[in-house]
Amino acid sequence: MIKLLHAADLHLDSPFSGLSPEQAAARRKEQRELPAKLAELCRIHGCDALLLAGDVFDGESVAPETVEALLAAFAACPCPVFLAPGNHDPLSTASPYRTERWPVNVHIFASRAISPVELPEQHCRVFGAGFESAYESGLLGGFSAPQDGWVNVMVLHGDALNPNSPYNAVTKEQIAASGLRYLALGHIHQASGLLRAGHTAYAWPGCAMGRGFDELGEKGAYLVTLTDSDCSLEFLPLGGRSYEILRVPAGDDAAAALDAALPPDAARDIYRVILTGEAARPDLNALYARFAPRVFSLTFRDETTPKRDLWAGAGEDTLRGLALGKLQADYDNAPDDAARRTAALAARMLCAAIEGRDEA
């Protein structure tokens, strides 16, 4: 059995432009903790190798403290580290991949040509290639691993969703023809789950830390277990803050609605609250003052529509008027608040359906 930890897209030293300067600096500091977390997961799970599928850095300009944290974490990693540079951190002359002295257990695939490294004790080969510029194509094309009883895996940055991508498009046909047991990909920031093409298993774990509202929820890495006959994945969260979008029907009391909707454990996370439905125009400044202390960062979007007279037109000699008239009678004669809410909701949904709009 072989165990691998597969991570990608750490994007160390990201700008976090949507946050305040102080918050952005705090988030970059948290990013620098990711390599040490990965090394610790390798220790806990007894991994045979750590595979990093590119975009470890967000760009060519890397802070000295970031490089220092990365080198220290990898030096402490109990297994070999294999790194395939991607489109954000290609093998430029100024890249830390070329300028720094890396620990002896780290292998950087420093060419666009695929090459192997052998792990004799595991009877395993780790193949890989790296981006030499921000755009690459065809890195996997024509590759076929030897079928000689060894376990062949590969770490590679590439886009398996867009066949026309300038970021090393990887096709299912190429993956199936590769003869690999497992292909560890990076570039796509949402985790894929276990996929197969031919006899080859492949996946991408998503980014290691969310950096915006297009990277929602919990982020982490994959623990890959290869047996003689199977491949399995386990998602291992890396902790830290997450980006969350919360849609809240504002109703008559937006503050009360948000108070009920906001999770009690939201303090570490970054929230975008979208206020919806028919309501009086909410006071966003007052809402921010009340709720911003409960989260790390908070922004609002007001998608409410002006509140209307729910029963306008009830009783008119139209399909809408007759239906509203019946619902208004149900509302007026309702035995309790629950029945009144049901009648009012039915009226709102009726009007929305007739007018061709969504009822938030």
Contacts in CASP RR format, 6 or more apart in sequence:
PFRMAT RR
TARGET T0000
AUTHOR 0000-0000-0000
METHOD contacts of the structure
MODEL  1
MIKLLHAADLHLDSPFSGLSPEQAAARRKEQRELPAKLAELCRIHGCDAL
LLAGDVFDGESVAPETVEALLAAFAACPCPVFLAPGNHDPLSTASPYRTE
RWPVNVHIFASRAISPVELPEQHCRVFGAGFESAYESGLLGGFSAPQDGW
VNVMVLHGDALNPNSPYNAVTKEQIAASGLRYLALGHIHQASGLLRAGHT
AYAWPGCAMGRGFDELGEKGAYLVTLTDSDCSLEFLPLGGRSYEILRVPA
GDDAAAALDAALPPDAARDIYRVILTGEAARPDLNALYARFAPRVFSLTF
RDETTPKRDLWAGAGEDTLRGLALGKLQADYDNAPDDAARRTAALAARML
CAAIEGRDEA
1 225 0 8 1.000
1 226 0 8 1.000
1 227 0 8 1.000
2 48 0 8 1.000
2 122 0 8 1.000
2 124 0 8 1.000
2 151 0 8 1.000
2 225 0 8 1.000
2 226 0 8 1.000
3 45 0 8 1.000
3 46 0 8 1.000
3 47 0 8 1.000
3 48 0 8 1.000
3 223 0 8 1.000
3 224 0 8 1.000
3 225 0 8 1.000
3 226 0 8 1.000
4 47 0 8 1.000
4 48 0 8 1.000
4 49 0 8 1.000
4 50 0 8 1.000
4 51 0 8 1.000
4 153 0 8 1.000
4 182 0 8 1.000
4 184 0 8 1.000
4 223 0 8 1.000
4 224 0 8 1.000
4 226 0 8 1.000
5 38 0 8 1.000
5 41 0 8 1.000
5 42 0 8 1.000
5 45 0 8 1.000
5 47 0 8 1.000
5 49 0 8 1.000
5 50 0 8 1.000
5 51 0 8 1.000
5 221 0 8 1.000
5 222 0 8 1.000
5 223 0 8 1.000
5 224 0 8 1.000
5 236 0 8 1.000
6 51 0 8 1.000
6 53 0 8 1.000
6 155 0 8 1.000
6 184 0 8 1.000
6 203 0 8 1.000
6 205 0 8 1.000
6 221 0 8 1.000
6 222 0 8 1.000
6 223 0 8 1.000
6 224 0 8 1.000
7 38 0 8 1.000
7 50 0 8 1.000
7 51 0 8 1.000
7 52 0 8 1.000
7 53 0 8 1.000
7 205 0 8 1.000
7 208 0 8 1.000
7 220 0 8 1.000
7 221 0 8 1.000
7 222 0 8 1.000
8 52 0 8 1.000
8 53 0 8 1.000
8 54 0 8 1.000
8 55 0 8 1.000
8 157 0 8 1.000
8 184 0 8 1.000
8 185 0 8 1.000
8 186 0 8 1.000
8 187 0 8 1.000
8 204 0 8 1.000
8 205 0 8 1.000
8 206 0 8 1.000
8 207 0 8 1.000
8 208 0 8 1.000
9 53 0 8 1.000
9 54 0 8 1.000
9 55 0 8 1.000
9 186 0 8 1.000
9 187 0 8 1.000
9 189 0 8 1.000
9 206 0 8 1.000
9 207 0 8 1.000
9 208 0 8 1.000
10 31 0 8 1.000
10 34 0 8 1.000
10 35 0 8 1.000
10 52 0 8 1.000
10 55 0 8 1.000
10 56 0 8 1.000
10 57 0 8 1.000
10 207 0 8 1.000
10 208 0 8 1.000
10 209 0 8 1.000
11 31 0 8 1.000
11 55 0 8 1.000
11 56 0 8 1.000
11 57 0 8 1.000
11 58 0 8 1.000
11 88 0 8 1.000
11 207 0 8 1.000
11 208 0 8 1.000
11 209 0 8 1.000
11 211 0 8 1.000
12 28 0 8 1.000
12 31 0 8 1.000
12 32 0 8 1.000
12 34 0 8 1.000
12 56 0 8 1.000
12 57 0 8 1.000
12 58 0 8 1.000
12 62 0 8 1.000
12 66 0 8 1.000
12 70 0 8 1.000
13 28 0 8 1.000
13 31 0 8 1.000
13 57 0 8 1.000
13 58 0 8 1.000
13 59 0 8 1.000
13 61 0 8 1.000
13 62 0 8 1.000
13 63 0 8 1.000
13 66 0 8 1.000
14 27 0 8 1.000
14 28 0 8 1.000
14 31 0 8 1.000
14 58 0 8 1.000
14 211 0 8 1.000
15 24 0 8 1.000
15 58 0 8 1.000
16 23 0 8 1.000
16 24 0 8 1.000
16 27 0 8 1.000
16 28 0 8 1.000
16 211 0 8 1.000
17 24 0 8 1.000
18 24 0 8 1.000
18 212 0 8 1.000
19 27 0 8 1.000
19 270 0 8 1.000
19 297 0 8 1.000
20 297 0 8 1.000
23 296 0 8 1.000
23 297 0 8 1.000
27 211 0 8 1.000
27 241 0 8 1.000
28 63 0 8 1.000
28 66 0 8 1.000
30 209 0 8 1.000
30 240 0 8 1.000
30 241 0 8 1.000
31 66 0 8 1.000
31 209 0 8 1.000
32 65 0 8 1.000
32 66 0 8 1.000
32 69 0 8 1.000
32 70 0 8 1.000
33 69 0 8 1.000
34 208 0 8 1.000
34 209 0 8 1.000
34 238 0 8 1.000
35 69 0 8 1.000
35 70 0 8 1.000
35 73 0 8 1.000
35 74 0 8 1.000
36 69 0 8 1.000
36 72 0 8 1.000
36 73 0 8 1.000
36 76 0 8 1.000
37 238 0 8 1.000
37 239 0 8 1.000
38 50 0 8 1.000
38 73 0 8 1.000
38 77 0 8 1.000
38 208 0 8 1.000
38 221 0 8 1.000
38 238 0 8 1.000
39 50 0 8 1.000
39 73 0 8 1.000
39 74 0 8 1.000
39 76 0 8 1.000
39 77 0 8 1.000
39 78 0 8 1.000
41 47 0 8 1.000
41 221 0 8 1.000
41 223 0 8 1.000
41 236 0 8 1.000
42 50 0 8 1.000
42 77 0 8 1.000
42 78 0 8 1.000
42 79 0 8 1.000
43 77 0 8 1.000
43 78 0 8 1.000
45 223 0 8 1.000
45 236 0 8 1.000
46 78 0 8 1.000
46 79 0 8 1.000
47 78 0 8 1.000
47 79 0 8 1.000
47 223 0 8 1.000
48 79 0 8 1.000
48 80 0 8 1.000
48 119 0 8 1.000
48 122 0 8 1.000
48 124 0 8 1.000
49 79 0 8 1.000
49 80 0 8 1.000
49 81 0 8 1.000
49 82 0 8 1.000
49 119 0 8 1.000
49 124 0 8 1.000
49 126 0 8 1.000
50 77 0 8 1.000
50 79 0 8 1.000
50 80 0 8 1.000
50 81 0 8 1.000
50 82 0 8 1.000
51 82 0 8 1.000
51 126 0 8 1.000
51 153 0 8 1.000
51 155 0 8 1.000
51 184 0 8 1.000
51 224 0 8 1.000
52 81 0 8 1.000
52 82 0 8 1.000
52 83 0 8 1.000
52 84 0 8 1.000
52 155 0 8 1.000
53 84 0 8 1.000
53 155 0 8 1.000
53 156 0 8 1.000
53 157 0 8 1.000
53 158 0 8 1.000
53 184 0 8 1.000
53 185 0 8 1.000
53 186 0 8 1.000
53 187 0 8 1.000
53 204 0 8 1.000
53 205 0 8 1.000
54 83 0 8 1.000
54 84 0 8 1.000
54 85 0 8 1.000
54 86 0 8 1.000
54 88 0 8 1.000
54 89 0 8 1.000
54 130 0 8 1.000
54 131 0 8 1.000
54 157 0 8 1.000
54 186 0 8 1.000
54 187 0 8 1.000
55 86 0 8 1.000
55 87 0 8 1.000
55 88 0 8 1.000
55 89 0 8 1.000
55 157 0 8 1.000
55 186 0 8 1.000
55 187 0 8 1.000
56 70 0 8 1.000
56 83 0 8 1.000
56 85 0 8 1.000
56 89 0 8 1.000
57 66 0 8 1.000
57 88 0 8 1.000
57 89 0 8 1.000
57 96 0 8 1.000
58 88 0 8 1.000
58 89 0 8 1.000
59 88 0 8 1.000
59 89 0 8 1.000
60 89 0 8 1.000
60 92 0 8 1.000
60 94 0 8 1.000
60 95 0 8 1.000
62 96 0 8 1.000
67 96 0 8 1.000
67 100 0 8 1.000
70 96 0 8 1.000
71 100 0 8 1.000
71 102 0 8 1.000
71 103 0 8 1.000
74 81 0 8 1.000
74 102 0 8 1.000
74 103 0 8 1.000
74 105 0 8 1.000
74 106 0 8 1.000
75 103 0 8 1.000
75 105 0 8 1.000
77 103 0 8 1.000
77 105 0 8 1.000
79 105 0 8 1.000
80 105 0 8 1.000
80 106 0 8 1.000
80 107 0 8 1.000
80 117 0 8 1.000
80 119 0 8 1.000
80 126 0 8 1.000
81 103 0 8 1.000
81 105 0 8 1.000
81 106 0 8 1.000
81 107 0 8 1.000
82 107 0 8 1.000
82 109 0 8 1.000
82 117 0 8 1.000
82 126 0 8 1.000
82 128 0 8 1.000
82 155 0 8 1.000
83 97 0 8 1.000
83 106 0 8 1.000
83 107 0 8 1.000
83 108 0 8 1.000
83 109 0 8 1.000
83 155 0 8 1.000
84 109 0 8 1.000
84 128 0 8 1.000
84 129 0 8 1.000
84 130 0 8 1.000
84 155 0 8 1.000
84 156 0 8 1.000
84 157 0 8 1.000
85 91 0 8 1.000
85 95 0 8 1.000
85 97 0 8 1.000
85 108 0 8 1.000
85 109 0 8 1.000
85 110 0 8 1.000
85 130 0 8 1.000
85 131 0 8 1.000
85 157 0 8 1.000
86 130 0 8 1.000
86 131 0 8 1.000
86 136 0 8 1.000
86 157 0 8 1.000
86 158 0 8 1.000
86 167 0 8 1.000
86 187 0 8 1.000
87 131 0 8 1.000
87 134 0 8 1.000
87 135 0 8 1.000
87 136 0 8 1.000
87 157 0 8 1.000
87 167 0 8 1.000
87 168 0 8 1.000
87 187 0 8 1.000
88 134 0 8 1.000
89 95 0 8 1.000
89 97 0 8 1.000
89 131 0 8 1.000
90 130 0 8 1.000
90 131 0 8 1.000
90 132 0 8 1.000
90 133 0 8 1.000
90 134 0 8 1.000
90 136 0 8 1.000
91 97 0 8 1.000
91 98 0 8 1.000
91 110 0 8 1.000
91 111 0 8 1.000
91 130 0 8 1.000
91 131 0 8 1.000
91 132 0 8 1.000
92 98 0 8 1.000
92 133 0 8 1.000
97 108 0 8 1.000
97 110 0 8 1.000
98 110 0 8 1.000
102 108 0 8 1.000
107 117 0 8 1.000
107 126 0 8 1.000
109 115 0 8 1.000
109 128 0 8 1.000
109 129 0 8 1.000
109 130 0 8 1.000
109 155 0 8 1.000
110 130 0 8 1.000
111 129 0 8 1.000
111 130 0 8 1.000
111 132 0 8 1.000
112 129 0 8 1.000
112 130 0 8 1.000
112 131 0 8 1.000
112 132 0 8 1.000
112 136 0 8 1.000
112 139 0 8 1.000
113 129 0 8 1.000
114 127 0 8 1.000
114 128 0 8 1.000
114 129 0 8 1.000
114 139 0 8 1.000
114 140 0 8 1.000
114 143 0 8 1.000
114 154 0 8 1.000
115 127 0 8 1.000
115 128 0 8 1.000
115 129 0 8 1.000
116 125 0 8 1.000
116 126 0 8 1.000
116 127 0 8 1.000
116 128 0 8 1.000
116 152 0 8 1.000
117 125 0 8 1.000
117 126 0 8 1.000
117 127 0 8 1.000
118 124 0 8 1.000
118 125 0 8 1.000
118 150 0 8 1.000
119 125 0 8 1.000
119 126 0 8 1.000
122 151 0 8 1.000
123 149 0 8 1.000
123 150 0 8 1.000
123 151 0 8 1.000
124 150 0 8 1.000
124 151 0 8 1.000
124 152 0 8 1.000
124 153 0 8 1.000
125 145 0 8 1.000
125 150 0 8 1.000
125 151 0 8 1.000
125 152 0 8 1.000
125 153 0 8 1.000
126 153 0 8 1.000
126 154 0 8 1.000
126 155 0 8 1.000
127 143 0 8 1.000
127 145 0 8 1.000
127 152 0 8 1.000
127 153 0 8 1.000
127 154 0 8 1.000
127 155 0 8 1.000
127 180 0 8 1.000
128 154 0 8 1.000
128 155 0 8 1.000
128 156 0 8 1.000
129 139 0 8 1.000
129 156 0 8 1.000
130 136 0 8 1.000
130 139 0 8 1.000
130 156 0 8 1.000
130 157 0 8 1.000
131 157 0 8 1.000
131 168 0 8 1.000
135 166 0 8 1.000
135 167 0 8 1.000
136 166 0 8 1.000
136 167 0 8 1.000
136 168 0 8 1.000
137 166 0 8 1.000
137 168 0 8 1.000
137 169 0 8 1.000
138 168 0 8 1.000
138 169 0 8 1.000
139 156 0 8 1.000
139 158 0 8 1.000
139 168 0 8 1.000
139 170 0 8 1.000
140 156 0 8 1.000
140 168 0 8 1.000
140 170 0 8 1.000
140 174 0 8 1.000
140 175 0 8 1.000
140 178 0 8 1.000
141 174 0 8 1.000
142 174 0 8 1.000
142 177 0 8 1.000
143 174 0 8 1.000
143 177 0 8 1.000
143 178 0 8 1.000
144 177 0 8 1.000
144 178 0 8 1.000
144 179 0 8 1.000
145 152 0 8 1.000
145 154 0 8 1.000
145 178 0 8 1.000
145 179 0 8 1.000
145 180 0 8 1.000
146 152 0 8 1.000
147 179 0 8 1.000
151 181 0 8 1.000
151 226 0 8 1.000
152 179 0 8 1.000
152 180 0 8 1.000
152 181 0 8 1.000
153 180 0 8 1.000
153 181 0 8 1.000
153 182 0 8 1.000
153 183 0 8 1.000
153 184 0 8 1.000
153 226 0 8 1.000
154 178 0 8 1.000
154 180 0 8 1.000
154 182 0 8 1.000
154 183 0 8 1.000
154 184 0 8 1.000
155 184 0 8 1.000
156 168 0 8 1.000
156 170 0 8 1.000
156 183 0 8 1.000
156 184 0 8 1.000
156 185 0 8 1.000
156 186 0 8 1.000
157 167 0 8 1.000
157 168 0 8 1.000
157 185 0 8 1.000
157 186 0 8 1.000
157 187 0 8 1.000
158 165 0 8 1.000
158 167 0 8 1.000
158 168 0 8 1.000
158 169 0 8 1.000
158 170 0 8 1.000
158 185 0 8 1.000
158 186 0 8 1.000
158 187 0 8 1.000
159 165 0 8 1.000
159 167 0 8 1.000
159 168 0 8 1.000
159 169 0 8 1.000
159 170 0 8 1.000
159 187 0 8 1.000
159 188 0 8 1.000
160 169 0 8 1.000
160 170 0 8 1.000
160 171 0 8 1.000
160 172 0 8 1.000
160 175 0 8 1.000
160 185 0 8 1.000
160 188 0 8 1.000
160 202 0 8 1.000
160 204 0 8 1.000
161 188 0 8 1.000
162 169 0 8 1.000
163 169 0 8 1.000
163 171 0 8 1.000
167 187 0 8 1.000
168 187 0 8 1.000
170 185 0 8 1.000
172 197 0 8 1.000
173 197 0 8 1.000
175 183 0 8 1.000
175 197 0 8 1.000
175 198 0 8 1.000
175 200 0 8 1.000
175 202 0 8 1.000
176 197 0 8 1.000
176 198 0 8 1.000
176 199 0 8 1.000
176 200 0 8 1.000
178 200 0 8 1.000
179 199 0 8 1.000
179 200 0 8 1.000
180 200 0 8 1.000
180 202 0 8 1.000
181 200 0 8 1.000
181 201 0 8 1.000
181 226 0 8 1.000
181 231 0 8 1.000
182 200 0 8 1.000
182 201 0 8 1.000
182 202 0 8 1.000
182 224 0 8 1.000
182 226 0 8 1.000
182 231 0 8 1.000
183 200 0 8 1.000
183 201 0 8 1.000
183 202 0 8 1.000
183 203 0 8 1.000
184 202 0 8 1.000
184 203 0 8 1.000
184 204 0 8 1.000
184 224 0 8 1.000
185 192 0 8 1.000
185 202 0 8 1.000
185 203 0 8 1.000
185 204 0 8 1.000
186 204 0 8 1.000
186 205 0 8 1.000
186 206 0 8 1.000
187 204 0 8 1.000
188 204 0 8 1.000
188 206 0 8 1.000
189 206 0 8 1.000
189 207 0 8 1.000
189 210 0 8 1.000
189 214 0 8 1.000
189 215 0 8 1.000
190 206 0 8 1.000
190 215 0 8 1.000
191 203 0 8 1.000
191 204 0 8 1.000
191 205 0 8 1.000
191 206 0 8 1.000
191 220 0 8 1.000
191 222 0 8 1.000
191 235 0 8 1.000
192 203 0 8 1.000
192 204 0 8 1.000
192 205 0 8 1.000
192 206 0 8 1.000
193 203 0 8 1.000
193 222 0 8 1.000
193 233 0 8 1.000
193 235 0 8 1.000
194 201 0 8 1.000
194 203 0 8 1.000
194 231 0 8 1.000
194 232 0 8 1.000
194 233 0 8 1.000
195 201 0 8 1.000
195 202 0 8 1.000
195 203 0 8 1.000
196 202 0 8 1.000
201 231 0 8 1.000
203 222 0 8 1.000
203 224 0 8 1.000
203 233 0 8 1.000
205 220 0 8 1.000
205 221 0 8 1.000
205 222 0 8 1.000
205 235 0 8 1.000
206 219 0 8 1.000
206 220 0 8 1.000
207 215 0 8 1.000
207 219 0 8 1.000
208 219 0 8 1.000
208 220 0 8 1.000
208 221 0 8 1.000
208 238 0 8 1.000
209 219 0 8 1.000
209 238 0 8 1.000
209 240 0 8 1.000
209 241 0 8 1.000
210 216 0 8 1.000
210 217 0 8 1.000
210 219 0 8 1.000
210 241 0 8 1.000
210 242 0 8 1.000
210 243 0 8 1.000
211 243 0 8 1.000
212 243 0 8 1.000
212 270 0 8 1.000
213 243 0 8 1.000
213 245 0 8 1.000
213 272 0 8 1.000
215 243 0 8 1.000
216 242 0 8 1.000
216 243 0 8 1.000
216 244 0 8 1.000
216 245 0 8 1.000
217 242 0 8 1.000
217 243 0 8 1.000
217 244 0 8 1.000
218 237 0 8 1.000
218 239 0 8 1.000
218 242 0 8 1.000
219 237 0 8 1.000
219 238 0 8 1.000
219 239 0 8 1.000
219 242 0 8 1.000
220 235 0 8 1.000
220 236 0 8 1.000
220 237 0 8 1.000
220 238 0 8 1.000
220 239 0 8 1.000
221 235 0 8 1.000
221 236 0 8 1.000
221 238 0 8 1.000
222 233 0 8 1.000
222 234 0 8 1.000
222 235 0 8 1.000
222 236 0 8 1.000
223 233 0 8 1.000
223 234 0 8 1.000
223 235 0 8 1.000
223 236 0 8 1.000
224 231 0 8 1.000
224 232 0 8 1.000
224 233 0 8 1.000
225 231 0 8 1.000
225 232 0 8 1.000
225 233 0 8 1.000
225 234 0 8 1.000
240 268 0 8 1.000
241 268 0 8 1.000
241 269 0 8 1.000
241 270 0 8 1.000
241 296 0 8 1.000
242 268 0 8 1.000
242 269 0 8 1.000
242 270 0 8 1.000
243 269 0 8 1.000
243 270 0 8 1.000
243 272 0 8 1.000
244 266 0 8 1.000
244 269 0 8 1.000
244 270 0 8 1.000
244 271 0 8 1.000
244 272 0 8 1.000
245 271 0 8 1.000
245 272 0 8 1.000
245 274 0 8 1.000
246 258 0 8 1.000
246 261 0 8 1.000
246 262 0 8 1.000
246 271 0 8 1.000
246 272 0 8 1.000
246 273 0 8 1.000
246 274 0 8 1.000
247 274 0 8 1.000
247 276 0 8 1.000
247 360 0 8 1.000
248 254 0 8 1.000
248 257 0 8 1.000
248 258 0 8 1.000
248 261 0 8 1.000
248 273 0 8 1.000
248 274 0 8 1.000
248 275 0 8 1.000
248 276 0 8 1.000
249 257 0 8 1.000
249 275 0 8 1.000
249 276 0 8 1.000
249 277 0 8 1.000
249 279 0 8 1.000
249 360 0 8 1.000
250 257 0 8 1.000
250 275 0 8 1.000
250 276 0 8 1.000
250 277 0 8 1.000
250 279 0 8 1.000
250 282 0 8 1.000
250 304 0 8 1.000
251 257 0 8 1.000
251 277 0 8 1.000
251 278 0 8 1.000
251 279 0 8 1.000
252 279 0 8 1.000
252 280 0 8 1.000
254 275 0 8 1.000
254 279 0 8 1.000
254 282 0 8 1.000
254 283 0 8 1.000
254 287 0 8 1.000
255 286 0 8 1.000
255 287 0 8 1.000
255 290 0 8 1.000
258 273 0 8 1.000
258 275 0 8 1.000
258 287 0 8 1.000
258 291 0 8 1.000
259 291 0 8 1.000
262 271 0 8 1.000
262 273 0 8 1.000
262 291 0 8 1.000
262 294 0 8 1.000
262 295 0 8 1.000
266 294 0 8 1.000
266 295 0 8 1.000
267 294 0 8 1.000
267 295 0 8 1.000
267 296 0 8 1.000
268 296 0 8 1.000
269 295 0 8 1.000
269 296 0 8 1.000
270 295 0 8 1.000
270 296 0 8 1.000
270 297 0 8 1.000
270 298 0 8 1.000
271 295 0 8 1.000
271 297 0 8 1.000
271 298 0 8 1.000
271 299 0 8 1.000
272 299 0 8 1.000
272 300 0 8 1.000
272 301 0 8 1.000
273 287 0 8 1.000
273 291 0 8 1.000
273 298 0 8 1.000
273 299 0 8 1.000
273 300 0 8 1.000
273 301 0 8 1.000
274 300 0 8 1.000
274 301 0 8 1.000
274 303 0 8 1.000
275 282 0 8 1.000
275 300 0 8 1.000
275 301 0 8 1.000
275 302 0 8 1.000
275 303 0 8 1.000
275 304 0 8 1.000
276 303 0 8 1.000
276 304 0 8 1.000
276 360 0 8 1.000
277 303 0 8 1.000
277 304 0 8 1.000
277 305 0 8 1.000
277 359 0 8 1.000
277 360 0 8 1.000
278 304 0 8 1.000
278 305 0 8 1.000
278 306 0 8 1.000
278 307 0 8 1.000
278 308 0 8 1.000
278 348 0 8 1.000
279 304 0 8 1.000
279 305 0 8 1.000
279 307 0 8 1.000
280 307 0 8 1.000
281 302 0 8 1.000
281 304 0 8 1.000
281 306 0 8 1.000
282 302 0 8 1.000
282 304 0 8 1.000
284 300 0 8 1.000
284 302 0 8 1.000
287 300 0 8 1.000
288 298 0 8 1.000
288 300 0 8 1.000
291 298 0 8 1.000
292 298 0 8 1.000
303 360 0 8 1.000
310 344 0 8 1.000
310 347 0 8 1.000
310 348 0 8 1.000
310 351 0 8 1.000
311 324 0 8 1.000
311 325 0 8 1.000
311 328 0 8 1.000
311 331 0 8 1.000
311 347 0 8 1.000
313 320 0 8 1.000
313 321 0 8 1.000
313 324 0 8 1.000
314 321 0 8 1.000
314 324 0 8 1.000
314 325 0 8 1.000
314 327 0 8 1.000
314 328 0 8 1.000
315 321 0 8 1.000
315 322 0 8 1.000
315 324 0 8 1.000
315 325 0 8 1.000
315 328 0 8 1.000
316 322 0 8 1.000
319 354 0 8 1.000
320 350 0 8 1.000
320 351 0 8 1.000
320 354 0 8 1.000
323 350 0 8 1.000
324 347 0 8 1.000
324 350 0 8 1.000
324 351 0 8 1.000
327 343 0 8 1.000
327 346 0 8 1.000
327 347 0 8 1.000
327 350 0 8 1.000
328 343 0 8 1.000
328 347 0 8 1.000
330 339 0 8 1.000
330 343 0 8 1.000
330 346 0 8 1.000
331 340 0 8 1.000
331 343 0 8 1.000
331 344 0 8 1.000
331 347 0 8 1.000
334 340 0 8 1.000
334 342 0 8 1.000
334 343 0 8 1.000
348 359 0 8 1.000
349 359 0 8 1.000
352 358 0 8 1.000
352 359 0 8 1.000
END
